[in-house]
Amino acid sequence: MTGKEYVYQEDGRTVLYQEATSNKNNDNPAIIQITNPADFSISCESNAEGESLKKLIAEIPADVFDKIAIAWCKKRKLHGALGGPVGMEFGSPDCDWD
C-alpha cells in the first residue's frame, strides 16, 4: 500500500506525514508541508571553495511546532527516550484515550 501516513494536521495548512510502507516500522523521511506560510525562504550561499550551500528556512510558530514534535514522538513511540511513561499511561501512544 502506498500513500501518505498523516502524523499531524492543523487546519490543512500545516501537515506532517510520511509516505506509507508495508513495513512494521516506517523509516521513510518525515515531511512537513506548510501551505501559505507567513515567513518562508530558500537561500543559496557559496562557501570559501565556491561550492553552493543550500539552506531552507521556515518559521513555524512555537505552539504549532510543539504539537508537531509531540505527534512525531507519539507516532515513533519515543516517550521512553524522553523520560516519560512507557506503558498504557495517559498521554502515551499506547493509551486508548487522547
Secondary structure, DSSP 4 states (H G I P E B T S, - for coil): --SEEEEEEETTTEEEEEE--SSSS--SPPEEEESS-SSEEEEEEE-TTS-EEEEEEE---HHHHHHHHHHHHHHTT-TTTTT---SS-TTSTT-S--
